[in-house]
Amino acid sequence: MTAKEFLKKHNQSAESIEVKSRIDDFIYKMGLGLKGAGGMPMIPTYLMDVNRSLIKYNDRRVLIDAGGTNFRVATGYFDGNGKVVIEKLEKSKMPASDGTHFGKEEFYDTIAERIKGHLSGATNIGFCFSYQVNMGADIDGEVVMFSKEVNAPEVIGTKVGYETLSACKKFDNAERKIVILNDTVATLLGGMANSDKQYSAYLGYIYGTGTNVCYIENTANILKVKNLPDGNMLINTECGNYDGFSEGDFDKTCIECTAVPDKQLFEKMTSGKYLADIIYEALKTAVKENCFTEEVILAPFELKNVSEFLNNSGFCCKFNNNADENFAKDVCRELIDRAAKMGAIVNSALAVASCSNKSLPVAIVAEGTTFNRLTGYRQRFEHYLTEILSEYGIAYEIVQGEDLNLVGTLMATMVL
């Protein structure tokens, strides 16, 4: 039995995923979310018609990036030539991401403690918060849930901006404003701020510890919010919640072990936080089903170890011959290929939904350590994107840059 046959048997192969029906379903559920009738969250950001004409020069802002794994803080501004300057960048672990329980006060006090050295000389704050929030017209967000196993349940229901500003008052009494945005929104704005090309649409794509996509929607289609002014608003899809892909056997096993098994299904089937566990479950099952010719010694591993294995840099699992090692590598490659296909389908659906002019390409502003470092992912992602979007007559370009989350967060503060 080949790795492809083994995975197909367990509903874990890329070829079993039908493209057109998933794109149609994804777009349908986008529409439901925009109506407030179910589907995906489709969260309005209340960031409208953001562009470089809003830039305020030499005005320092505190920039916070709370990601799935890392917590970053910096000072940033646009210099007199409109170039972004990022200073005093510091990185630490995301609070409550290592399994330690954080209460509400401890969570926000930890954030204030980490940014206090950046408050002096800076005006307003931009906070890229990579978890699901309900945004309000005040550009503050109320935490809906934590994914990526962050253990801070008392923070759910609190307003991130208000609580952060309140905690900062313990160190600095200055009056400040704050804007809350998602990492996909920050990524999109970062790519837009750095780009001098014309595109028909922009997507902000995160594929790292978690996964999500942001895009720009006409306010006339955001039916769940009444009396919006005419214009274009950035929408955080929270597509990690999408439930339209059929779960395989190894997906199901891993999903059942998570804190909230009925949420974030697409994310748990594809993203960096979970993909290594899916691969590990596949290899364990392959051992039980005698897919290897000799004894195999398995040990838990991280996704970076999978890349090392595929690049022949060693592996914690032990195989006694080349055939067994190659079978294991094929299992890894096939599951990465499947994740790439699902990611390409989601991005393609958003490109189809938002492309307004097929004579111009869609910009997919892509960020995330897994996107950039997982062996084979980007190559297969682009392969599927090209294959899918060519059927719709749509071209695309992958746009990247340095510190896009921070650049986009700075850009978002220009509305304050």
C-alpha positions as CSV (number, residue, x, y, z in Angstrom):
1,M,0.0,0.0,0.0
2,T,1.3,3.4,-0.9
3,A,1.1,6.4,1.4
4,K,-1.5,8.0,-0.9
5,E,-3.6,4.8,-0.8
6,F,-3.3,4.6,3.0
7,L,-4.4,8.2,3.5
8,K,-7.3,7.8,1.0
9,K,-8.5,4.8,3.0
10,H,-8.7,7.2,6.1
11,N,-10.2,10.1,4.2
12,Q,-7.0,12.1,4.6
13,S,-5.9,12.5,0.9
14,A,-5.9,15.7,-1.1
15,E,-7.5,14.2,-4.1
16,S,-10.7,13.3,-2.2
17,I,-11.4,17.1,-1.8
18,E,-13.6,18.4,-4.5
19,V,-12.8,22.0,-5.4
20,K,-15.8,23.7,-7.0
21,S,-18.4,22.5,-4.5
22,R,-16.1,23.7,-1.6
23,I,-15.6,27.2,-3.2
24,D,-19.4,27.5,-3.7
25,D,-20.1,26.4,-0.1
26,F,-17.5,28.8,1.3
27,I,-18.9,31.8,-0.6
28,Y,-22.4,30.8,0.5
29,K,-21.3,30.7,4.2
30,M,-19.5,34.0,3.7
31,G,-22.9,35.5,2.7
32,L,-24.6,33.9,5.7
33,G,-22.0,35.5,8.0
34,L,-22.4,38.9,6.4
35,K,-26.2,38.6,7.0
36,G,-25.7,37.5,10.6
37,A,-27.5,34.3,9.8
38,G,-24.8,31.7,10.7
39,G,-22.0,30.5,8.5
40,M,-18.6,32.1,9.4
41,P,-18.3,35.0,11.8
42,M,-17.3,37.5,9.0
43,I,-16.4,40.1,11.6
44,P,-16.7,43.8,10.5
45,T,-13.5,45.6,11.5
46,Y,-15.0,49.2,11.2
47,L,-11.7,50.1,9.4
48,M,-13.0,51.8,6.3
49,D,-11.3,53.1,3.2
50,V,-7.9,53.0,4.9
51,N,-5.2,54.3,2.6
52,R,-1.9,56.2,2.6
53,S,-3.7,59.6,2.5
54,L,-4.4,59.2,6.2
55,I,-0.7,59.0,7.2
56,K,0.5,61.2,10.0
57,Y,4.3,61.7,9.7
58,N,6.8,61.3,12.6
59,D,4.0,60.5,15.1
60,R,5.2,57.5,17.2
61,R,2.7,54.8,18.0
62,V,3.0,51.8,20.3
63,L,2.5,48.6,18.3
64,I,1.4,45.3,19.9
65,D,1.2,41.9,18.1
66,A,-0.3,39.1,20.1
67,G,0.0,36.0,18.0
68,G,-0.6,32.3,18.5
69,T,2.9,31.7,19.9
70,N,4.7,35.1,20.2
71,F,3.9,38.4,21.8
72,R,5.7,41.3,20.1
73,V,5.8,45.0,21.0
74,A,7.6,47.9,19.2
75,T,7.4,51.6,18.5
76,G,6.6,52.6,15.0
77,Y,6.1,55.7,12.8
78,F,6.1,57.0,9.2
79,D,9.1,59.2,8.6
80,G,9.0,62.4,6.5
81,N,9.3,60.3,3.3
82,G,6.4,58.0,4.2
83,K,8.7,55.1,5.0
84,V,7.8,52.9,7.9
85,V,10.3,52.9,10.8
86,I,10.0,50.1,13.5
87,E,12.0,50.6,16.6
88,K,12.7,48.8,20.0
89,L,11.1,45.5,18.8
90,E,10.8,43.0,21.7
91,K,9.5,39.4,21.6
92,S,8.2,37.1,24.3
93,K,5.7,34.3,24.7
94,M,2.1,34.9,24.3
95,P,0.5,35.2,27.8
96,A,-1.3,32.0,28.8
97,S,-0.2,30.1,25.7
98,D,1.9,27.5,27.6
99,G,-1.0,26.0,29.5
100,T,-0.7,28.3,32.5
101,H,-4.0,29.7,33.6
102,F,-4.2,33.5,33.6
103,G,-7.1,35.5,35.2
104,K,-8.4,38.7,33.6
105,E,-6.3,41.1,35.7
106,E,-3.1,39.0,35.3
107,F,-3.6,38.8,31.6
108,Y,-4.0,42.5,31.0
109,D,-1.4,43.5,33.6
110,T,1.1,41.2,31.9
111,I,0.4,43.0,28.6
112,A,0.8,46.5,30.2
113,E,4.0,45.4,31.9
114,R,5.5,44.3,28.6
115,I,4.7,47.5,26.8
116,K,5.4,50.1,29.5
117,G,8.9,50.8,28.2
118,H,7.4,51.9,24.9
119,L,4.8,54.3,26.2
120,S,7.0,57.3,26.8
121,G,7.1,59.5,23.7
122,A,4.4,57.6,21.9
123,T,0.9,58.7,21.3
124,N,-1.8,56.1,20.4
125,I,-1.7,52.3,20.4
126,G,-2.3,49.7,17.7
127,F,-3.0,46.2,19.0
128,C,-3.0,43.3,16.6
129,F,-4.9,40.7,18.5
130,S,-5.0,37.3,16.7
131,Y,-8.1,35.8,18.3
132,Q,-11.8,36.1,17.6
133,V,-13.4,39.3,18.8
134,N,-16.6,41.1,18.2
135,M,-15.6,44.5,16.9
136,G,-17.5,47.7,17.6
137,A,-17.7,51.1,15.9
138,D,-15.2,52.3,18.5
139,I,-12.7,50.0,16.8
140,D,-12.4,48.0,20.1
141,G,-13.0,44.3,20.2
142,E,-14.8,42.0,22.8
143,V,-13.1,38.6,23.1
144,V,-15.4,35.8,21.8
145,M,-13.1,32.9,22.3
146,F,-9.4,31.8,22.4
147,S,-8.1,29.3,20.0
148,K,-4.6,27.8,19.9
149,E,-5.1,26.6,23.5
150,V,-4.6,29.9,25.2
151,N,-5.8,29.4,28.8
152,A,-7.4,32.7,29.9
153,P,-11.2,32.0,30.1
154,E,-11.9,35.1,32.3
155,V,-10.7,37.3,29.5
156,I,-13.6,36.1,27.2
157,G,-16.2,38.9,27.1
158,T,-13.8,41.7,27.9
159,K,-13.0,44.6,25.6
160,V,-9.3,44.3,24.7
161,G,-8.7,48.0,24.0
162,Y,-10.4,49.3,27.1
163,E,-8.8,46.8,29.4
164,T,-5.3,47.4,27.9
165,L,-5.6,51.1,28.3
166,S,-6.8,50.7,31.8
167,A,-3.9,48.5,32.7
168,C,-1.4,50.9,31.1
169,K,-2.6,53.7,33.4
170,K,-0.8,51.9,36.2
171,F,2.5,52.9,34.5
172,D,1.6,56.0,32.5
173,N,-1.3,58.3,33.0
174,A,-1.3,59.9,29.5
175,E,-4.6,59.8,27.6
176,R,-4.4,57.5,24.6
177,K,-6.6,55.9,22.0
178,I,-6.3,52.4,20.7
179,V,-7.3,50.4,17.6
180,I,-7.9,46.7,17.8
181,L,-7.4,44.6,14.7
182,N,-6.8,41.0,13.7
183,D,-3.5,39.6,12.3
184,T,-5.0,39.0,8.9
185,V,-6.2,42.6,8.8
186,A,-2.8,43.8,9.8
187,T,-1.1,41.7,7.2
188,L,-3.4,43.0,4.5
189,L,-2.8,46.6,5.5
190,G,1.0,46.0,5.7
191,G,1.1,44.6,2.2
192,M,-1.0,47.5,0.9
193,A,1.2,50.1,2.7
194,N,4.3,48.7,1.1
195,S,2.9,48.2,-2.4
196,D,3.1,50.5,-5.4
197,K,1.3,48.2,-7.7
198,Q,-2.4,48.1,-8.6
199,Y,-4.4,45.0,-7.7
200,S,-8.1,44.1,-8.2
201,A,-8.4,42.9,-4.6
202,Y,-6.3,42.3,-1.5
203,L,-6.4,39.3,0.8
204,G,-4.5,39.0,4.1
205,Y,-3.6,35.3,4.6
206,I,-2.2,33.9,7.8
207,Y,-0.8,30.4,7.9
208,G,1.1,29.9,11.1
209,T,0.1,28.5,14.5
210,G,-3.4,29.2,13.3
211,T,-4.9,30.2,10.0
212,N,-7.3,32.9,8.8
213,V,-8.0,35.3,5.9
214,C,-9.1,38.9,5.7
215,Y,-10.5,40.7,2.6
216,I,-12.2,44.0,1.7
217,E,-16.0,44.1,1.3
218,N,-18.5,46.7,0.0
219,T,-20.5,47.9,3.0
220,A,-23.7,47.4,1.0
221,N,-23.2,43.7,1.5
222,I,-22.6,43.8,5.2
223,L,-26.3,43.4,6.0
224,K,-25.9,42.5,9.7
225,V,-24.8,46.0,10.5
226,K,-27.4,48.8,9.9
227,N,-26.7,52.2,8.6
228,L,-23.1,51.8,7.5
229,P,-21.8,54.6,5.3
230,D,-21.0,53.8,1.7
231,G,-17.5,52.5,1.2
232,N,-15.3,49.5,1.6
233,M,-14.6,47.8,4.9
234,L,-12.0,45.2,5.9
235,I,-13.7,42.0,7.0
236,N,-12.0,39.4,9.3
237,T,-13.6,36.2,8.1
238,E,-12.4,34.0,11.0
239,C,-12.4,31.2,8.4
240,G,-10.7,28.9,10.9
241,N,-14.3,28.3,11.9
242,Y,-15.3,27.0,8.4
243,D,-16.8,23.5,8.7
244,G,-17.2,22.5,5.1
245,F,-14.3,20.1,4.7
246,S,-14.8,16.5,5.5
247,E,-12.8,15.3,8.5
248,G,-10.5,12.4,8.1
249,D,-9.9,9.8,10.8
250,F,-6.7,11.5,12.0
251,D,-8.3,14.9,12.0
252,K,-11.1,13.5,14.2
253,T,-8.7,11.9,16.7
254,C,-6.7,15.2,17.1
255,I,-9.8,17.4,17.2
256,E,-11.3,15.4,20.0
257,C,-8.2,16.1,22.1
258,T,-8.6,19.9,21.9
259,A,-10.2,22.1,24.5
260,V,-13.2,23.0,22.3
261,P,-13.7,20.1,19.8
262,D,-16.6,21.6,17.9
263,K,-14.9,24.9,17.1
264,Q,-12.2,26.1,14.6
265,L,-12.5,22.9,12.5
266,F,-10.7,24.1,9.4
267,E,-7.9,25.5,11.5
268,K,-7.5,22.2,13.4
269,M,-7.4,20.3,10.1
270,T,-4.6,22.4,8.6
271,S,-2.7,24.9,10.7
272,G,0.7,24.7,12.3
273,K,-0.6,24.1,15.8
274,Y,-2.2,20.9,14.8
275,L,-0.7,19.5,11.6
276,A,2.2,17.7,13.4
277,D,-0.3,15.9,15.6
278,I,-2.3,14.8,12.5
279,I,0.9,13.4,10.9
280,Y,1.9,11.7,14.1
281,E,-1.6,10.0,14.3
282,A,-1.2,8.9,10.7
283,L,2.2,7.3,11.4
284,K,0.9,5.6,14.6
285,T,-2.0,4.1,12.6
286,A,0.3,3.0,9.8
287,V,2.3,1.1,12.4
288,K,-0.8,-0.6,13.7
289,E,-1.9,-1.5,10.2
290,N,1.5,-3.0,9.3
291,C,2.3,-0.5,6.6
292,F,6.0,-0.7,7.5
293,T,8.2,-3.7,6.7
294,E,10.1,-3.6,10.0
295,E,9.8,-2.2,13.5
296,V,9.4,1.6,13.7
297,I,10.1,3.7,16.8
298,L,7.8,6.7,17.1
299,A,8.1,9.7,19.3
300,P,6.0,12.9,19.4
301,F,7.4,15.7,17.2
302,E,6.8,19.3,16.2
303,L,6.1,20.6,12.7
304,K,9.6,22.0,12.3
305,N,10.9,18.4,12.8
306,V,8.8,17.3,9.9
307,S,10.5,19.9,7.7
308,E,13.9,18.7,9.0
309,F,12.9,15.1,8.2
310,L,11.9,15.9,4.7
311,N,15.2,17.8,4.2
312,N,17.2,14.8,5.5
313,S,18.3,16.6,8.7
314,G,17.3,13.8,11.1
315,F,14.1,12.9,12.9
316,C,13.1,11.7,16.3
317,C,11.3,8.6,14.8
318,K,13.5,5.7,13.8
319,F,13.1,3.6,10.7
320,N,15.2,0.5,9.9
321,N,15.3,0.7,6.1
322,N,14.9,3.2,3.3
323,A,11.5,1.9,2.2
324,D,10.0,2.6,5.6
325,E,11.6,6.0,5.8
326,N,10.4,6.9,2.4
327,F,6.8,5.7,3.2
328,A,6.8,8.0,6.3
329,K,8.1,10.9,4.2
330,D,5.4,10.3,1.7
331,V,2.8,10.4,4.5
332,C,4.2,13.8,5.6
333,R,4.2,15.2,2.0
334,E,0.7,14.0,1.3
335,L,-0.7,15.6,4.4
336,I,1.1,18.8,3.8
337,D,-0.3,18.7,0.2
338,R,-3.8,18.2,1.6
339,A,-3.4,21.2,3.9
340,A,-2.1,23.3,1.0
341,K,-5.1,22.4,-1.1
342,M,-7.6,23.4,1.6
343,G,-5.7,26.7,2.1
344,A,-5.8,27.3,-1.6
345,I,-9.5,26.6,-1.9
346,V,-10.3,29.1,0.9
347,N,-8.1,31.8,-0.7
348,S,-9.5,31.1,-4.1
349,A,-13.1,31.5,-2.8
350,L,-12.3,34.9,-1.3
351,A,-10.5,35.9,-4.6
352,V,-13.5,34.9,-6.6
353,A,-15.9,36.8,-4.2
354,S,-13.9,40.0,-4.2
355,C,-12.1,40.3,-7.5
356,S,-13.6,43.3,-9.2
357,N,-11.4,43.5,-12.3
358,K,-9.9,40.4,-13.9
359,S,-7.4,42.5,-15.9
360,L,-5.6,43.0,-12.6
361,P,-4.2,40.3,-10.3
362,V,-5.4,39.6,-6.8
363,A,-2.8,40.3,-4.1
364,I,-2.5,37.6,-1.5
365,V,-0.5,39.1,1.3
366,A,0.8,36.0,3.0
367,E,2.4,35.8,6.5
368,G,3.1,33.1,9.1
369,T,6.1,30.9,10.0
370,T,4.4,27.8,8.8
371,F,3.7,29.3,5.4
372,N,7.3,30.4,5.0
373,R,9.1,27.4,6.6
374,L,7.0,24.2,6.2
375,T,8.8,22.2,3.5
376,G,6.6,21.9,0.5
377,Y,3.6,23.9,1.7
378,R,4.0,27.1,-0.3
379,Q,5.0,25.3,-3.5
380,R,1.8,23.1,-3.3
381,F,-0.3,26.1,-2.2
382,E,0.7,28.1,-5.3
383,H,0.2,25.0,-7.5
384,Y,-3.4,24.6,-6.4
385,L,-4.0,28.4,-6.5
386,T,-2.9,28.6,-10.1
387,E,-4.9,25.5,-11.0
388,I,-8.1,26.8,-9.4
389,L,-8.0,30.5,-10.2
390,S,-7.1,29.9,-13.8
391,E,-10.5,28.2,-14.2
392,Y,-12.1,31.5,-13.1
393,G,-9.8,33.7,-15.3
394,I,-8.2,35.3,-12.2
395,A,-4.5,35.9,-11.8
396,Y,-2.8,36.4,-8.4
397,E,0.5,37.5,-6.8
398,I,1.9,36.5,-3.5
399,V,3.0,39.7,-1.6
400,Q,5.3,39.5,1.3
401,G,7.5,41.9,3.3
402,E,9.2,42.4,6.6
403,D,7.2,42.8,9.8
404,L,3.9,43.2,7.9
405,N,1.8,42.7,11.0
406,L,3.5,45.6,12.7
407,V,3.5,47.8,9.5
408,G,-0.2,47.1,9.1
409,T,-0.9,47.8,12.7
410,L,0.8,51.2,12.4
411,M,-1.3,51.8,9.3
412,A,-4.5,51.0,11.2
413,T,-3.6,53.6,13.9
414,M,-3.8,56.3,11.2
415,V,-7.6,56.3,11.6
416,L,-7.3,57.5,15.2
